Amino acid sequence: MSTSEIKVEIQKVLDNIPESILKDILSYLKELQGKDKSHVENVTHLRQILEEDTELLKKLAL
């Protein structure tokens, strides 16, 4: 998928998101702007781990 196609898809999604959440998304994107690529990749990997292993993390917390 090209950059322009990704931007079109993002715009489609943003058109259906409540304004209060849009503000959070804007803040998050602004935070990412100042970060280097490795930091962004680390955050992405952490989010993926948390999403994929939610049940395991819950069990470990008990």
Distance bins in CASP14 RR format, pairs under 12 A and 6 or more apart:
PFRMAT RR
TARGET T0000
AUTHOR 0000-0000-0000
RMODE 2
METHOD distances of the structure
MODEL  1
1 7 0 0 0 0 0 1 0 0 0 0 0
1 8 0 0 0 0 1 0 0 0 0 0 0
1 9 1 0 0 1 0 0 0 0 0 0 0
1 10 0 0 0 0 0 1 0 0 0 0 0
2 8 0 0 0 0 1 0 0 0 0 0 0
2 9 0 0 0 0 0 1 0 0 0 0 0
3 9 0 0 0 0 0 1 0 0 0 0 0
3 10 0 0 0 0 0 1 0 0 0 0 0
4 10 0 0 0 0 0 1 0 0 0 0 0
4 11 0 0 0 0 0 1 0 0 0 0 0
5 11 0 0 0 0 0 1 0 0 0 0 0
5 12 0 0 0 0 0 1 0 0 0 0 0
6 12 0 0 0 0 0 1 0 0 0 0 0
6 13 0 0 0 0 0 1 0 0 0 0 0
7 13 0 0 0 0 0 1 0 0 0 0 0
7 14 0 0 0 0 0 1 0 0 0 0 0
8 14 0 0 0 0 0 1 0 0 0 0 0
8 15 0 0 0 0 0 1 0 0 0 0 0
9 15 0 0 0 0 0 1 0 0 0 0 0
9 16 0 0 0 0 0 1 0 0 0 0 0
10 16 0 0 0 0 0 1 0 0 0 0 0
10 17 0 0 0 0 0 1 0 0 0 0 0
10 22 0 0 0 0 0 1 0 0 0 0 0
10 25 0 0 0 0 1 0 0 0 0 0 0
10 29 0 0 0 0 0 1 0 0 0 0 0
11 17 0 0 0 0 0 1 0 0 0 0 0
11 22 0 0 0 0 0 1 0 0 0 0 0
13 21 0 0 0 0 0 1 0 0 0 0 0
13 22 0 0 0 0 0 1 0 0 0 0 0
13 25 0 0 0 0 1 0 0 0 0 0 0
14 21 0 0 0 0 1 0 0 0 0 0 0
14 22 1 0 0 1 0 0 0 0 0 0 0
14 23 0 0 0 0 0 1 0 0 0 0 0
14 25 1 0 0 1 0 0 0 0 0 0 0
14 26 0 0 0 0 1 0 0 0 0 0 0
14 29 0 0 0 0 0 1 0 0 0 0 0
15 22 0 0 0 0 0 1 0 0 0 0 0
16 22 0 0 0 0 0 1 0 0 0 0 0
17 23 0 0 0 0 0 1 0 0 0 0 0
17 24 0 0 0 0 1 0 0 0 0 0 0
17 25 1 0 0 1 0 0 0 0 0 0 0
17 26 0 0 0 0 0 1 0 0 0 0 0
18 24 0 0 0 0 0 1 0 0 0 0 0
18 25 0 0 0 0 0 1 0 0 0 0 0
19 25 0 0 0 0 0 1 0 0 0 0 0
19 26 0 0 0 0 0 1 0 0 0 0 0
20 26 0 0 0 0 0 1 0 0 0 0 0
20 27 0 0 0 0 0 1 0 0 0 0 0
21 27 0 0 0 0 0 1 0 0 0 0 0
21 28 0 0 0 0 0 1 0 0 0 0 0
22 28 0 0 0 0 0 1 0 0 0 0 0
22 29 0 0 0 0 0 1 0 0 0 0 0
23 29 0 0 0 0 0 1 0 0 0 0 0
23 30 0 0 0 0 0 1 0 0 0 0 0
24 30 0 0 0 0 0 1 0 0 0 0 0
24 31 0 0 0 0 0 1 0 0 0 0 0
25 31 0 0 0 0 0 1 0 0 0 0 0
25 32 0 0 0 0 0 1 0 0 0 0 0
26 32 0 0 0 0 0 1 0 0 0 0 0
26 33 0 0 0 0 0 1 0 0 0 0 0
27 33 0 0 0 0 0 1 0 0 0 0 0
28 34 0 0 0 0 0 1 0 0 0 0 0
28 35 0 0 0 0 0 1 0 0 0 0 0
28 40 0 0 0 0 0 1 0 0 0 0 0
28 43 0 0 0 0 1 0 0 0 0 0 0
28 47 0 0 0 0 0 1 0 0 0 0 0
29 35 0 0 0 0 0 1 0 0 0 0 0
29 40 0 0 0 0 0 1 0 0 0 0 0
31 39 0 0 0 0 0 1 0 0 0 0 0
31 40 0 0 0 0 1 0 0 0 0 0 0
31 43 0 0 0 0 1 0 0 0 0 0 0
32 39 0 0 0 0 1 0 0 0 0 0 0
32 40 1 0 1 0 0 0 0 0 0 0 0
32 41 0 0 0 0 0 1 0 0 0 0 0
32 42 0 0 0 0 0 1 0 0 0 0 0
32 43 0 0 0 0 1 0 0 0 0 0 0
32 44 0 0 0 0 0 1 0 0 0 0 0
33 39 0 0 0 0 0 1 0 0 0 0 0
33 40 0 0 0 0 1 0 0 0 0 0 0
34 40 0 0 0 0 1 0 0 0 0 0 0
35 41 0 0 0 0 1 0 0 0 0 0 0
35 42 0 0 0 0 1 0 0 0 0 0 0
35 43 1 0 0 1 0 0 0 0 0 0 0
35 44 0 0 0 0 0 1 0 0 0 0 0
36 42 0 0 0 0 1 0 0 0 0 0 0
36 43 0 0 0 0 0 1 0 0 0 0 0
37 43 0 0 0 0 0 1 0 0 0 0 0
37 44 0 0 0 0 0 1 0 0 0 0 0
38 44 0 0 0 0 0 1 0 0 0 0 0
38 45 0 0 0 0 0 1 0 0 0 0 0
39 45 0 0 0 0 0 1 0 0 0 0 0
39 46 0 0 0 0 0 1 0 0 0 0 0
40 46 0 0 0 0 0 1 0 0 0 0 0
40 47 0 0 0 0 0 1 0 0 0 0 0
41 47 0 0 0 0 0 1 0 0 0 0 0
41 48 0 0 0 0 0 1 0 0 0 0 0
42 48 0 0 0 0 0 1 0 0 0 0 0
42 49 0 0 0 0 0 1 0 0 0 0 0
43 49 0 0 0 0 0 1 0 0 0 0 0
43 50 0 0 0 0 0 1 0 0 0 0 0
44 50 0 0 0 0 0 1 0 0 0 0 0
44 51 0 0 0 0 0 1 0 0 0 0 0
45 51 0 0 0 0 0 1 0 0 0 0 0
45 52 0 0 0 0 0 1 0 0 0 0 0
45 53 0 0 0 0 0 1 0 0 0 0 0
46 52 0 0 0 0 0 1 0 0 0 0 0
46 53 0 0 0 0 0 1 0 0 0 0 0
46 57 0 0 0 0 0 1 0 0 0 0 0
47 53 0 0 0 0 0 1 0 0 0 0 0
47 54 0 0 0 0 0 1 0 0 0 0 0
48 54 0 0 0 0 0 1 0 0 0 0 0
49 56 0 0 0 0 1 0 0 0 0 0 0
49 57 0 0 0 0 1 0 0 0 0 0 0
50 56 0 0 0 0 0 1 0 0 0 0 0
50 57 1 0 0 1 0 0 0 0 0 0 0
50 58 0 0 0 0 0 1 0 0 0 0 0
51 57 0 0 0 0 0 1 0 0 0 0 0
53 59 0 0 0 0 1 0 0 0 0 0 0
53 60 0 0 0 0 1 0 0 0 0 0 0
53 61 0 0 0 0 0 1 0 0 0 0 0
54 60 0 0 0 0 0 1 0 0 0 0 0
54 61 0 0 0 0 0 1 0 0 0 0 0
55 61 0 0 0 0 0 1 0 0 0 0 0
55 62 0 0 0 0 0 1 0 0 0 0 0
56 62 0 0 0 0 0 1 0 0 0 0 0
END
